[in-house]
Amino acid sequence: MLSGIISFAQQNKIDCLIFLARLYTIFASFLFVVPLYGAESIQVFYQRALVSNGLSCALRLHQRMPVVALNRDFFSRVILEDSAHYLLYTLIFVSTSSPVTLVAIPIFLLALFNISFFIQRNAGSQLSLAALNSLVLKVTSNSQSILRFIALNEVLLFPALVMMIFSGRGSLLTPFIYYRFLTFRYCSQRNPYSRIVFQQLRIGSEQLANDPRCPQFIRTLIYRAIQTLCQWAPPFVPSPQQN
């Protein structure tokens, strides 16, 4: 079995590096949330989780687009890649002074999600640990729920960043850059869950506003918020080259 793992690693170097980076993202995210090494380690593991996430995204982006060209067409194709979106996500938060749990949740779940599918695809029935096999099966069988929860977390992070400005914990620039990240996720060619979450939030908000018990000023506020968000939403154009 060991010789098979070594042979696979030699033939799939970048995939294995991505796997290790994602594994470390899970480890660092866990130690950020559960500070076993003391409160002083929170900032350290927060940044390490983001850096390892950025590394896995950069390697994945390199796999998707190995040839770099400094032209408009290349960059227009780069921004369609999910790995480029989460590389931007890392760059937004890696230098922030205040660790935010909502920031760590998406990268932890994405790492767990991708690792589970990697193990299932490349190990399959060769898994000898029943507990690991059970975890992988549980994650892969609940993939839609996980991706929907990640998208919801990313949407809710935006108002949290705005509120952090008023509490003195955030930068005025961060929400503007993060808004660009959300537009990229909304237009993602492979992952429709940001669009699904926005649609579900709109439906839920309209149902609340149409409730006869809803005060008029709240109803007006809800419809104005929906109108503003619809104006901010970028047009989604499906790519004919999805793969």
C-alpha positions, 0 to 999 in steps of 0.5 A: 500500500505504501509503495502505491501511495508513493507511486501515486504521489510521484505521478500526481505531484501537484494534486498531492501538494494541493491535498496536503495544503487543504489538509493543513487548512483543516488542521489550522482552522480547527486550532483557530476555533479550538485554541489548544495552544492558548489564546495567543495562537489564535491569530497565528493559526487563523493566518496559517489557515488562510495562507494554506488555502491560498496555496491550494487555490494557487496550485489549482489555478495553475492546473486549470490555466498552466500558460500565463499570458498578460492580456485581457482574454487571459484575465477574463478567463482567470476570473471565471475560475473558482480557485481564483475567487478563493485566492482573492478571498485569502488575499482579502483577509490574510493581512487583517488584524482581527480574526473572524470565525465567519472567514474561517468557516468557508475555507475549512468546509471547502478543504474538507469537501475537496479532500473527501472527494479526492480520497473517494476518487483516488482511494475508493474502496482501498480505505482501510479505516472505517471511521475515515471511510464513513466521514468521506461518505458522509461529506460526499453524500451531503455535498449540496448542503455543504456548498449551500451552507458555504454560500450562505456563510459568504453572503452573511459575511458581507454585513458582518464586515460592514458592522465591523467597521463601526466597531473599529475592528474592520477596514473601510476598504474590505467590504468593497473588495469583498463585494467584488468577491461576491460578484465573482461567486454569483457568476460562478460557472461551476457552483450555482449555490451563491445564486441559489442562496440569494434567490432563497433569501429574496423569497424569504424576505418577500414572504416576510414583507407580505405577511399582514403582521409585518409593520409598514416601515419594515416592509418598506425597508425590506423592499428597498433593500431587495431593490438595491441588491438587485441593482448591485447584482451582476448579470449572469451569463452561462459559459458555453465551455463549462467542464 
